[in-house]
Structure formats: structure tokens, C-alpha cells
Amino acid sequence: MTTDLHLKSVEELAPLLQSKALSPVELTKAILDFAEESQPKINAYMAFYREEALSQANEIEKEILQGQYKGMYHGIPMALKDNLYFKDKITTMSSKIHKDFISDYDATVVEKLRDAGVIFTGKLSMHEYAWGITNNNPHYGPVRNPWDLDKIPGGSSGGSGAAVAAGASVASLGTDTAGSIRIPSSACGIVGLKPTHGRVSKYGCYPLAWSLDHIGPMTKTVKDAAGLLEVISGFDHRDPTCIDVPTDNYVQQISGNSKDLVIGINEDYFFKDVDADIEKAVRASIQSLVNQGAKVEVVRIPSLQYAEWAELVTSLSEAAAIHHSDLQKRPQEFGDDIRLLFELGELPSAVDYLQAQQVRRQIKQEFNEIFNQVDVLITPTLPVVANTIGDDFAELNGKKVDLIDNIIRFTGPSNLTGLPALSVPCGFKGNLPIGLQIIGPAFKEGRILNVGYAIEQTNPLKNRKPNIFSTI
């Protein structure tokens, strides 16, 4: 077997595992070897599970040899974000306070992955308590972007983004409260899916802001994301936000056909103050769909002007409520940036919070109305490419702008509305990836995945790999 197994996607590896041309043990060793070799460069892992992973791989190899192949993710090695509980394993949330926390149960998504035959190689770094977009962690060091080791990978699921992009994990799961799946996916040049709120159980995931939090796939390809969503979706009574709706065969729904697709474009918000190269790449991808028979319609969403305020008040208030006790008892154990956010979260009043929810309902209603006119909304995922580690200001068309204020502008509205949103690579600015975001109606993940696949197939740079491969 070739030595570049870490470069392959799930859709490439699964047929090899099913046909017994590739051993799960060989694959797991290859991924772990590369992950450990790349760790000093990208710092993506919090913990490696080598012994357990190889034991698991041996058992799964027996299952496959006995004809008990379970599906696309059977025998696939993966590491997960370190806010998803593993039974009898430390889950730190990349924090100092929880550095020794051991859960006595698996998160629902971990249970589902185990049942599907996934092999767990370890836990991945994140911005402390999932509350940030840089992954500059004061306790465990920054995660570095595989495309440029001086750049951030995005956050808060930065370890997942960097690991999947580099090949240190075949796929991963992230969590997303204001863009924390899609931001690192865009910055690292991979696919990231935030499903509809309630599609995937959050039981066993340490919360940041309960009404905004989501769990979703971070993968090399759109079909990989579709297959992973199939595994983790489904109703779970243990999560009160989980909704009992049928799940689909998302992989089979993917055809790449965009004939008669109606694409919504919102110029006032989603194409305002965007890096010129990013705008050019996103519009070129939209044109590629038009060339295949899609149509474009300009739409207005007036209340989006209040989205950032509503997102901020909601997330700050809910996060402060969760961390109130630790903030009172041991504030010095939080990183400076996180402590400040939790302190700010105690400032909004009940009136502020309730007004934010009113704005939120209005924005959701306006999104629902535009989906009576169009099939999907396409936007840039981010207005800028990955920033230099430690720099709080990004360059946007020759101007310096606040990084945090700008980087969640286009991702946050999908958390407020709970609508599904997919980030797919669509180009580069220099050597840094550009992501495009596809937003769809509630529970129409199959639709946005199909559009994402069509874009993926027309991306001339889809086989480009990060620089880390030539520097290790």
C-alpha cells in the first residue's frame, strides 16, 4: 500500500477497507505515525490514544475479514475535539480548570461513532472552552495552520481543522456556536458542516451557549461530510434541544446536479467589506453553477444588521451562566481573553437577552421567507483569510480591521437561526485557502451538500495540499 494514506479522504479509503485491500491496522498506524510526526509543527492534538487505537483496529480488522463491514466509516481513524466526552478519558476543553476531568460516559456522537466502527486516535486542541476564533491557547500553545505555520487555523475547532487538513486525522467532529466549525474549515481548506439545530445530539458535549451550540463534521471532502452526518444524526431524548425528524441517506442524495437551482445572493450584508480576492473566488464559484443551469436571485434580509448584536448578547449571557461559579471561585485559572468574555457576559440584563431573542426570531422569519424564493443562499465563509498568530487585527483590502469582529460576521447568523450551513473550499489567496458558505432551509442538509459537491468538482485547486508535507 502507498505511504501517503494520510492524504486520502474517507471516500477513497472506505472501498479499500471494504475490499480488504487495506488493513485498518495499517491505516491506523500510518495516521498515528504522521500525527505524532506533525505534532511539533501544528500542535493539533491534546492526547494520543495509540495503544487503544491499535487494539481497536485489530478488532475491527477481524470484523471486516469476517464479512461484517458496517459502512463508510468502519475502520476509519479519527480524533475528536476535546469538548466531546469519552468514557474514562480526560476531556479538558483545552482549559486549565478541567485539565484532569474524566467523564464516566461517552457523548452521544461518540457512541454513534463507536457503533459505526470508527477508530479513535486521540483528542484535538481547541480554543479554551470553545470561546474564540484563533486557537491561541494560553495553557497548551497555539495550533498552527498547515498551509502557513505562522497563521492561525481558525477556531474554536482549530485542532480539528489543522489535523484534517494536514492528514493527522482522516476526519473529525467540531462544535459551532458562532462559526467554530466553518471558520477553521475555511481557514484550513477543508469541508465543515454545521447541521440544523436539533439534528445532532449534543448530549455529552461541554456547552458554550446552549441555544447556539451545534456539533458537525469536519472532513476532506463533501461526501466524507455527508457520510459522517449520516452516522451522527438522529433523535436523542437525553438532549432537550434534539428534534425527532427523519434522517436521510445524504451520500446517495449527492449528484452534483445544479440545473434549475435558484441561488440567493445578499449583497447588503454577506458581500459587504469582503477581501477582494475572496469575493472574486466566491463569485467565480457561483458563476460555475450558473454555467451548469443554476439561476441567481438577489435577496434582502433587513434584520441582519442586528445579527451581530443578538449573537453577542445571547452567547455572552449563556456562556457566563455556565461558567459563573468558576469565574467567582478561581478566575485566575482562565486565560485572559476567556475571563474577560465571561466577565462581560454578566453585564447584559434580562431585558437585553429577551430583546436579542426577539431580534433572533425576526431574522429567522426573514430567512424562512427568502427560502420560499430561493433554494440556497451562498456567501463567503469569512471576509478575510487566516491571520498571523498573535495579531488581533486583520488586513482587509488595505485596511486594518478587528479580527474577532470581522471573522464571525458571515457565520453567526446561521447559529442564530439554527439553519444548516456548509463551508467548502473554493480557491486561494496566495497560499491560504478561501471558503464559500452555503446556507439552506432547516433540515435540508442534503440540498446544501449537493450544492457543495457541485462546487467541489469545479474547483481547479481541489487537489492542492498544504505546505507541511514538504517541510516535515
C-alpha positions in Angstrom: 0.0 0.0 0.0 1.2 3.6 -0.7 2.8 5.6 2.0 0.5 8.6 1.6 -2.5 7.2 3.3 -2.8 10.3 5.5 -3.6 12.3 2.3 -6.6 10.2 1.4 -10.2 11.0 2.1 -12.8 8.7 3.6 -14.4 8.1 0.2 -11.0 6.9 -1.1 -10.2 4.8 1.9 -13.5 3.1 2.6 -13.5 1.0 -0.6 -10.0 -0.2 0.2 -11.0 -1.2 3.7 -14.3 -2.9 2.5 -12.4 -4.9 -0.2 -9.7 -5.9 2.3 -7.1 -4.3 0.1 -6.2 -2.1 3.1 -5.9 -3.2 6.7 -7.4 -0.9 9.4 -4.3 -1.6 11.4 -2.0 -0.4 8.6 -4.2 2.7 8.1 -4.3 3.5 11.9 -0.5 3.1 12.2 0.0 5.4 9.2 -2.3 8.1 10.6 -0.9 7.9 14.1 2.7 8.0 12.8 2.0 11.1 10.7 0.0 12.7 13.5 2.9 12.2 16.0 5.4 13.4 13.5 3.5 16.5 12.6 2.6 17.4 16.3 5.7 19.6 16.9 4.8 21.6 13.9 1.0 22.1 14.1 0.2 21.2 17.8 -3.2 19.8 16.8 -3.5 17.0 19.4 -4.2 17.2 23.1 -3.7 13.5 23.6 -2.9 10.4 21.6 -4.6 7.1 22.1 -2.1 4.9 20.2 -2.4 1.7 22.3 -6.2 1.8 22.4 -6.5 2.8 18.7 -4.3 -0.1 17.6 -6.2 -2.6 19.8 -9.5 -1.2 18.3 -8.1 -1.5 14.8 -7.2 -5.2 15.4 -10.8 -5.9 16.5 -12.2 -4.0 13.5 -9.9 -5.9 11.1 -11.4 -9.2 12.4 -15.0 -7.8 11.8 -14.2 -6.8 8.2 -12.4 -10.1 7.5 -15.5 -11.9 8.7 -17.7 -10.0 6.3 -19.2 -7.7 8.9 -18.4 -4.4 7.2 -20.7 -1.7 8.6 -20.3 1.1 6.2 -18.3 4.1 5.1 -16.7 4.9 8.5 -15.9 1.4 9.5 -12.2 1.2 10.2 -11.6 5.0 9.7 -9.1 6.5 12.3 -10.4 9.9 13.7 -9.5 12.3 16.5 -12.2 14.5 18.0 -12.4 17.9 19.5 -11.6 17.9 23.2 -15.1 19.0 24.5 -16.7 15.7 23.5 -16.8 13.3 26.4 -15.0 9.9 26.1 -15.8 7.5 28.9 -12.8 7.1 31.3 -10.7 9.5 29.3 -9.6 13.1 30.2 -11.7 15.8 28.5 -10.0 19.1 29.1 -11.9 21.6 26.9 -8.3 22.8 26.4 -8.6 24.5 29.8 -6.6 24.6 33.0 -9.7 24.2 35.2 -10.7 20.9 33.6 -7.2 19.5 32.9 -8.0 16.4 35.0 -11.7 16.0 34.2 -12.7 12.4 33.4 -16.2 11.6 32.1 -17.9 8.4 33.2 -19.9 8.2 29.9 -19.5 8.8 26.2 -21.1 11.7 24.3 -23.9 10.5 22.1 -21.9 11.3 19.0 -19.0 9.2 20.4 -21.4 6.3 21.0 -22.6 6.6 17.4 -19.1 6.7 16.0 -18.1 3.6 18.1 -21.1 1.8 16.7 -20.1 2.7 13.2 -16.6 1.2 13.7 -14.6 4.5 13.9 -11.1 4.1 15.5 -10.3 6.9 17.9 -6.7 8.2 17.7 -7.0 10.9 20.3 -8.4 14.3 21.3 -7.8 17.6 19.5 -6.9 21.0 20.7 -9.5 23.9 20.7 -9.8 27.5 21.8 -10.3 27.4 25.6 -13.9 26.3 26.3 -14.7 26.8 22.6 -14.9 30.5 23.1 -12.6 32.1 20.5 -11.6 32.0 16.8 -7.8 31.8 16.9 -6.9 28.7 18.8 -4.1 30.7 20.5 -4.4 28.7 23.8 -2.5 30.1 26.8 -2.3 26.7 28.5 -1.3 24.4 25.7 0.1 26.7 23.0 -1.3 27.8 19.6 -2.4 25.4 16.9 -0.8 26.3 13.6 -2.3 26.3 10.2 -0.8 23.6 7.9 -0.8 26.0 4.9 1.4 28.5 6.7 2.7 27.7 10.2 2.8 31.4 11.2 -1.0 31.6 10.6 -4.0 30.7 12.8 -6.1 27.7 11.9 -9.3 29.5 13.0 -11.3 28.4 15.9 -12.7 27.2 18.1 -12.3 23.8 16.4 -8.8 24.7 15.3 -7.2 21.4 16.2 -9.8 19.6 14.1 -9.2 21.9 11.2 -5.5 21.6 11.3 -5.4 17.9 11.8 -7.8 17.1 9.0 -6.1 19.5 6.6 -2.6 18.1 7.4 -3.6 14.5 7.4 -3.2 13.9 11.1 -6.8 12.7 11.3 -8.8 11.4 8.4 -11.9 13.3 9.5 -13.1 14.9 12.7 -16.0 16.5 14.6 -16.1 20.1 15.6 -18.6 22.2 17.6 -20.0 25.5 16.3 -21.6 28.4 18.3 -20.8 31.3 16.0 -18.8 29.6 13.3 -16.4 27.3 15.1 -16.7 24.5 12.6 -16.9 26.7 9.5 -14.2 29.2 10.4 -11.3 26.7 10.8 -12.7 24.7 7.8 -12.4 27.8 5.6 -9.0 28.8 7.1 -7.6 25.3 6.7 -9.1 24.5 3.3 -11.4 21.6 4.3 -15.2 21.0 4.4 -17.1 21.9 7.5 -20.8 21.3 8.1 -23.0 22.9 10.8 -26.2 20.9 10.7 -29.6 22.2 11.6 -30.0 22.9 15.3 -31.5 19.7 16.8 -30.3 17.4 14.0 -27.4 16.1 16.0 -27.5 15.4 19.8 -25.2 17.5 22.0 -25.5 15.1 25.0 -22.0 14.7 26.4 -20.6 17.9 24.8 -19.5 20.5 27.2 -21.6 23.6 26.4 -20.7 27.1 25.5 -24.1 28.7 24.7 -26.8 26.1 24.8 -29.2 27.7 22.3 -26.4 28.3 19.7 -24.2 25.2 20.0 -24.0 22.6 17.2 -21.9 19.5 16.5 -20.9 18.7 13.0 -18.4 17.1 10.6 -15.1 18.4 9.5 -13.7 16.5 6.6 -11.6 16.4 3.4 -14.5 16.2 1.0 -18.2 16.9 0.8 -19.0 13.2 0.5 -17.0 12.5 3.6 -19.1 15.1 5.5 -22.3 13.6 4.1 -21.3 10.1 5.3 -20.3 11.4 8.8 -23.6 13.3 9.2 -25.4 10.0 8.5 -23.5 8.4 11.4 -24.0 11.1 14.0 -27.6 12.3 13.2 -30.7 11.1 15.0 -33.0 11.9 17.8 -31.7 11.6 21.4 -34.1 12.1 24.3 -31.1 13.0 26.6 -30.7 16.3 24.7 -33.7 18.5 25.2 -32.8 20.5 22.1 -32.7 17.5 19.8 -35.6 17.3 17.3 -37.2 14.0 16.2 -37.1 14.3 12.4 -36.2 11.6 9.9 -32.5 11.3 8.9 -31.5 10.8 5.2 -29.0 8.9 3.2 -27.0 12.1 2.4 -24.3 10.4 0.3 -26.9 8.9 -2.1 -28.5 12.3 -2.4 -25.4 13.8 -3.9 -25.4 14.1 -7.6 -23.8 17.5 -8.2 -26.7 18.5 -10.5 -27.3 22.2 -10.2 -29.7 22.6 -13.1 -32.7 24.9 -12.1 -31.1 25.5 -8.7 -32.0 29.0 -7.5 -29.2 30.7 -5.6 -29.8 33.6 -3.3 -27.2 36.4 -3.0 -27.4 39.0 -0.3 -25.2 41.9 -1.3 -26.0 44.2 1.6 -24.6 42.0 4.4 -22.8 39.0 3.1 -20.8 40.7 0.3 -20.1 43.9 2.3 -16.5 44.6 3.4 -15.0 41.4 1.9 -11.4 40.8 0.8 -11.4 41.4 -3.0 -9.7 38.0 -3.7 -12.3 36.2 -1.6 -15.2 37.9 -3.3 -13.7 37.1 -6.7 -13.3 33.4 -5.8 -16.8 33.1 -4.4 -18.5 34.8 -7.3 -16.5 32.6 -9.7 -17.9 29.5 -8.0 -21.4 30.9 -8.2 -20.8 31.5 -11.9 -19.7 27.9 -12.3 -23.1 26.8 -11.0 -24.8 29.2 -13.4 -22.9 27.7 -16.2 -24.5 24.4 -15.3 -28.0 25.7 -15.3 -28.5 27.5 -11.9 -30.1 30.9 -11.5 -29.2 33.7 -9.2 -31.7 36.0 -7.4 -30.7 38.9 -5.2 -32.4 38.8 -1.8 -32.8 41.2 1.1 -32.7 40.3 4.8 -33.2 43.6 6.6 -32.8 42.5 10.2 -29.3 41.1 9.5 -27.9 44.5 10.5 -28.8 43.5 14.1 -27.4 39.9 13.9 -24.0 40.5 15.4 -25.6 42.3 18.5 -28.1 39.5 19.0 -25.4 36.8 18.6 -23.1 38.6 21.1 -25.7 39.2 23.8 -27.0 35.6 23.5 -23.6 33.9 23.5 -22.1 36.1 26.2 -25.1 35.7 28.6 -25.4 31.9 28.2 -21.7 31.3 28.5 -21.5 33.5 31.6 -24.3 31.5 33.2 -22.5 28.2 32.5 -19.1 29.4 33.9 -20.4 31.7 36.7 -19.3 29.5 39.6 -15.8 29.0 38.3 -15.5 32.7 37.5 -16.3 33.6 41.1 -14.1 30.9 42.7 -10.9 30.8 40.5 -10.9 33.5 37.8 -7.1 33.3 37.6 -7.3 29.9 36.1 -9.0 31.1 32.9 -7.0 32.5 30.0 -7.1 36.4 29.9 -9.3 36.5 26.8 -11.8 34.0 28.1 -12.0 35.5 31.5 -12.8 38.9 30.0 -15.6 37.4 27.8 -17.2 35.6 30.8 -17.0 38.9 32.9 -18.6 40.8 30.0 -21.3 38.1 29.9 -22.5 39.1 33.3 -23.3 42.7 32.1 -26.3 42.2 29.7 -29.7 42.4 31.5 -32.6 40.1 31.2 -34.2 42.8 29.0 -31.2 42.7 26.7 -31.3 38.9 26.5 -35.0 38.9 25.7 -34.7 41.6 23.1 -31.9 39.6 21.5 -34.3 36.7 21.2 -36.9 38.9 19.6 -34.4 40.0 17.0 -33.4 36.4 16.6 -36.9 35.4 15.8 -37.3 38.2 13.3 -34.0 37.2 11.5 -35.2 33.6 11.4 -38.5 34.6 9.9 -36.8 36.6 7.2 -34.5 33.7 6.3 -37.6 31.4 6.1 -39.3 33.8 3.8 -36.3 34.0 1.4 -36.2 30.2 1.2 -39.7 30.5 -0.4 -37.9 32.3 -3.2 -34.5 30.5 -3.4 -33.1 27.1 -2.8 -29.9 28.1 -1.0 -28.0 31.2 0.0 -24.3 31.4 -1.0 -21.9 33.7 0.8 -18.2 33.9 1.6 -17.5 31.9 4.8 -15.0 34.5 6.0 -14.3 38.1 4.9 -10.6 37.5 5.4 -8.1 34.7 5.1 -6.2 33.2 8.0 -4.4 35.8 10.2 -0.9 35.8 11.7 -0.7 34.1 15.1 -0.8 36.8 17.8 -2.1 39.6 15.6 -5.6 40.9 16.7 -6.0 42.9 13.5 -6.6 41.5 10.0 -5.9 43.2 6.7 -9.0 43.8 4.6 -8.4 45.5 1.3 -5.5 47.6 2.6 -7.2 48.5 5.9 -6.6 47.0 9.4 -9.8 45.7 11.0 -10.6 43.9 14.2 -10.2 40.2 13.7 -12.8 38.9 16.0 -15.5 41.4 15.0 -15.0 40.5 11.3 -14.4 36.8 11.3 -17.8 35.7 12.7 -19.9 38.2 10.6 -20.9 35.7 8.0 -21.1 32.5 10.1 -23.0 33.8 13.2 -26.4 34.3 11.5 -26.8 30.5 10.9 -26.3 29.9 14.6 -29.0 32.5 15.5 -31.4 30.9 13.1 -30.3 27.3 13.6 -30.2 26.8 9.8 -27.7 24.3 8.2 -24.6 25.8 6.7 -21.7 24.2 4.8 -18.2 25.7 4.2 -16.4 24.3 1.1 -13.0 25.4 -0.3 -13.3 27.5 -3.5 -9.9 29.0 -4.1 -6.7 30.5 -2.6 -5.3 34.0 -1.8 -1.6 33.3 -2.2 -1.1 30.0 -0.3 -4.1 30.5 2.0 -7.4 28.8 1.4 -10.7 30.6 0.7 -14.0 29.1 1.8 -17.5 29.5 0.4 -20.6 29.1 2.6 -23.9 27.5 1.6 -26.9 28.1 3.8 -30.2 26.1 3.4 -33.6 25.7 4.9 -34.0 23.8 8.1 -33.2 20.0 7.8 -32.2 20.4 4.2 -28.6 19.3 4.7 -28.9 17.1 1.6 -29.5 20.1 -0.5 -26.5 22.1 0.7 -24.3 19.1 0.5 -25.3 18.6 -3.2 -24.5 22.2 -4.0 -21.2 21.9 -2.1 -20.3 18.8 -4.1 -21.0 20.7 -7.4 -18.7 23.5 -6.3 -16.1 21.0 -5.1 -16.0 19.3 -8.5 -15.4 22.6 -10.4 -12.7 23.9 -8.0 -9.5 23.6 -10.1 -7.3 23.7 -7.0 -9.2 20.9 -5.1 -6.1 18.6 -5.1 -3.7 21.1 -3.7 -2.1 20.1 -0.4 -0.7 22.1 2.5 3.0 23.1 2.7 3.5 20.9 5.8 4.0 17.9 3.5 7.2 19.3 2.1 8.5 20.6 5.4 8.2 17.6 7.8 
